[in-house]
Amino acid sequence: MIALCSCSHYVFAQKRLITSGNPSPIGISLNEYTPKIFKSLDALPESVRAIAVNHLRERIGNDFYSRLEFVSGSSIDIEEYLRINPGTKWKVHSYELVFRYADSTHGLKEYYARTRLDIDGEVIAEIDLPEISKFPQKADIISVDKAADLAKSRGFKSDKMTIRFRYDENVGSFVWRFESFGGEDRFTASTKVLIVDAHSGQILKDAIETGIK
């Protein structure tokens, strides 16, 4: 599967507005298969729509659900998909839905969250949003400015760092992720990484990540 994302560079002299995620309703490679695209939840079968919306409301609560904007969706004819891609090993979804969340007051211009459903509307891939109904404090985020101040206090330079906003399923929270070039040699490159819980401001990771060039 291919995950698609975007990020924004942090420039201290500019207004900080971060965009994260991808609005495309095709979030993974489907090879030669082309799904149907739709722009309204009303395009879903009524029973599927009801199950999907009820699940979202139960997970994130009615108030946060009202803050989401449906962007687009895609549907897959699984029988046709498997005919074209007979070697598929993963569980193919019938529907993929993308929602937009924004909090410009705190520097988040837009964040795209997605979920994938089976033919009946049951979840195959959970939406990448916190379980706010159980943890209501996760309905709010700290500003990118506050998170950037934490990064600066840990040695990050404002003109040389990249900011990403994402959902971390390991902690069930939104996070601000800061990255800056750490160095390289002939075979490897290192990146300085700071991950901040976007709800509490707690530092979850402050480390150097090294990979092969």
C-alpha positions as CSV (number, residue, x, y, z in Angstrom):
1,M,0.0,0.0,0.0
2,I,1.2,3.5,-0.7
3,A,0.4,6.2,1.8
4,L,0.1,9.8,0.5
5,C,0.8,12.8,2.6
6,S,1.9,16.4,2.5
7,C,3.6,18.7,4.9
8,S,4.5,22.4,5.3
9,H,7.8,24.2,6.1
10,Y,7.9,26.4,9.1
11,V,8.9,30.0,8.3
12,F,9.1,32.1,11.4
13,A,8.3,35.4,9.7
14,Q,5.2,34.1,8.0
15,K,1.8,33.2,9.3
16,R,1.8,29.5,10.3
17,L,-0.8,27.5,8.6
18,I,-0.2,23.8,8.2
19,T,-1.7,21.5,5.6
20,S,-1.6,17.7,6.2
21,G,-2.9,14.7,4.4
22,N,-4.2,14.1,1.0
23,P,-7.7,14.9,-0.2
24,S,-7.7,12.2,-2.9
25,P,-10.3,9.5,-2.2
26,I,-7.7,7.0,-3.6
27,G,-5.2,6.7,-0.7
28,I,-3.5,3.5,-1.8
29,S,-2.3,2.1,-5.1
30,L,-5.0,0.2,-6.9
31,N,-2.8,-0.7,-9.9
32,E,-4.8,-0.8,-13.1
33,Y,-8.2,-0.5,-11.4
34,T,-10.0,2.8,-11.4
35,P,-12.7,3.2,-8.7
36,K,-15.8,5.3,-8.9
37,I,-15.5,8.7,-7.3
38,F,-18.3,10.6,-5.5
39,K,-18.6,13.9,-3.8
40,S,-21.5,13.4,-1.4
41,L,-22.3,10.8,1.3
42,D,-25.7,10.6,-0.3
43,A,-24.0,8.5,-3.0
44,L,-23.6,5.7,-0.6
45,P,-26.4,3.1,-0.1
46,E,-28.6,4.3,2.7
47,S,-27.7,1.4,5.0
48,V,-24.0,1.9,4.4
49,R,-24.2,5.6,5.0
50,A,-26.2,5.1,8.3
51,I,-23.6,2.6,9.6
52,A,-20.7,4.8,8.6
53,V,-22.1,8.0,10.1
54,N,-23.2,6.3,13.3
55,H,-19.8,4.8,13.8
56,L,-18.1,8.2,13.3
57,R,-20.5,9.9,15.8
58,E,-19.8,7.2,18.3
59,R,-16.1,7.5,17.9
60,I,-15.6,11.2,17.8
61,G,-18.8,12.6,19.2
62,N,-21.5,14.7,17.6
63,D,-19.8,18.0,18.2
64,F,-16.5,17.1,16.6
65,Y,-18.4,15.3,13.8
66,S,-20.1,18.6,13.0
67,R,-16.7,20.1,12.5
68,L,-15.8,17.7,9.7
69,E,-16.4,18.4,6.1
70,F,-16.9,15.4,3.7
71,V,-14.5,15.9,0.8
72,S,-14.9,12.9,-1.5
73,G,-15.1,9.1,-1.6
74,S,-14.5,6.2,-3.8
75,S,-16.1,2.8,-4.4
76,I,-14.6,-0.4,-5.6
77,D,-16.3,-3.3,-7.3
78,I,-14.3,-6.0,-5.5
79,E,-15.0,-8.8,-7.9
80,E,-13.8,-6.6,-10.8
81,Y,-10.8,-5.4,-8.8
82,L,-9.7,-9.0,-8.0
83,R,-10.2,-10.0,-11.7
84,I,-7.7,-7.3,-12.7
85,N,-5.4,-7.9,-9.7
86,P,-5.7,-11.6,-9.0
87,G,-2.6,-11.7,-6.8
88,T,-4.0,-9.3,-4.2
89,K,-3.1,-10.3,-0.6
90,W,-4.8,-7.6,1.4
91,K,-8.5,-7.2,2.3
92,V,-10.0,-5.0,-0.4
93,H,-12.4,-2.3,0.8
94,S,-15.6,-1.3,-0.9
95,Y,-15.6,2.3,0.1
96,E,-13.0,4.9,1.0
97,L,-14.2,8.2,2.6
98,V,-12.1,11.4,3.1
99,F,-13.0,14.2,5.6
100,R,-11.5,17.6,6.1
101,Y,-10.8,19.0,9.6
102,A,-9.5,22.5,10.1
103,D,-8.5,24.7,13.1
104,S,-6.9,27.8,11.6
105,T,-6.9,29.5,15.0
106,H,-4.3,27.0,16.1
107,G,-2.4,27.0,12.8
108,L,-4.0,24.0,11.1
109,K,-5.3,25.1,7.7
110,E,-6.6,21.6,6.8
111,Y,-6.1,18.0,7.8
112,Y,-7.5,15.1,5.7
113,A,-8.7,12.0,7.5
114,R,-9.8,8.8,5.8
115,T,-11.5,5.6,6.6
116,R,-12.2,2.4,4.6
117,L,-15.3,0.3,4.7
118,D,-16.6,-3.1,3.6
119,I,-19.6,-3.6,1.4
120,D,-21.9,-3.3,4.5
121,G,-20.4,-0.2,5.8
122,E,-18.3,-1.8,8.6
123,V,-14.9,-0.4,9.2
124,I,-11.9,-2.1,7.6
125,A,-9.5,0.8,8.3
126,E,-10.4,3.1,11.2
127,I,-10.5,6.8,10.5
128,D,-7.3,8.6,11.5
129,L,-8.9,10.8,14.2
130,P,-8.7,10.5,18.0
131,E,-11.4,8.6,19.9
132,I,-12.8,11.9,21.2
133,S,-16.0,10.4,22.7
134,K,-13.8,8.6,25.2
135,F,-11.2,11.3,25.5
136,P,-13.0,14.6,25.1
137,Q,-9.8,16.6,25.8
138,K,-8.6,15.4,22.4
139,A,-11.1,17.6,20.7
140,D,-8.7,20.5,21.0
141,I,-5.1,21.0,19.9
142,I,-2.3,23.3,21.0
143,S,-1.2,25.8,18.4
144,V,1.6,25.2,16.0
145,D,3.3,28.3,17.5
146,K,3.3,26.7,21.0
147,A,4.6,23.4,19.6
148,A,7.3,25.2,17.6
149,D,8.5,27.0,20.7
150,L,9.0,23.6,22.2
151,A,11.0,22.6,19.2
152,K,13.1,25.7,19.4
153,S,13.8,25.0,23.0
154,R,15.2,21.6,21.9
155,G,17.6,23.1,19.4
156,F,15.5,23.2,16.2
157,K,16.1,26.2,14.0
158,S,12.9,28.0,12.8
159,D,14.2,28.3,9.2
160,K,15.4,24.8,8.8
161,M,12.7,22.6,10.2
162,T,9.7,20.9,8.6
163,I,6.4,20.5,10.5
164,R,3.9,17.7,10.0
165,F,0.6,17.2,11.6
166,R,-0.8,13.7,11.8
167,Y,-2.7,11.2,13.8
168,D,-0.5,8.7,15.8
169,E,-2.5,5.6,16.3
170,N,0.0,4.3,18.8
171,V,-1.0,7.0,21.3
172,G,-4.4,7.7,19.9
173,S,-3.6,11.4,19.5
174,F,-2.9,14.1,17.0
175,V,0.8,15.0,17.0
176,W,3.0,17.8,15.8
177,R,6.1,16.3,14.2
178,F,9.2,18.4,13.6
179,E,12.1,17.3,11.4
180,S,15.4,18.9,10.5
181,F,18.5,17.6,8.7
182,G,20.9,16.0,11.1
183,G,23.8,15.1,8.9
184,E,25.0,12.5,6.4
185,D,27.9,10.3,5.4
186,R,28.5,8.3,2.3
187,F,25.9,5.7,3.1
188,T,23.4,7.2,5.6
189,A,21.5,10.3,6.4
190,S,20.2,11.4,9.8
191,T,17.1,13.5,10.7
192,K,16.5,15.2,14.0
193,V,12.9,14.4,15.1
194,L,10.7,15.9,17.7
195,I,7.1,14.6,18.2
196,V,4.8,16.6,20.4
197,D,1.3,15.5,21.6
198,A,-0.9,18.0,19.9
199,H,-3.4,17.9,22.8
200,S,-1.3,18.1,25.9
201,G,2.0,19.4,24.6
202,Q,3.9,16.4,26.0
203,I,7.0,15.5,24.2
204,L,6.7,12.0,22.9
205,K,10.0,11.7,21.1
206,D,13.2,13.6,20.8
207,A,15.7,11.6,18.8
208,I,17.9,11.2,15.8
209,E,16.6,8.9,13.1
210,T,19.1,7.4,10.6
211,G,18.4,5.8,7.3
212,I,20.2,4.4,4.3
213,K,20.6,7.0,1.5
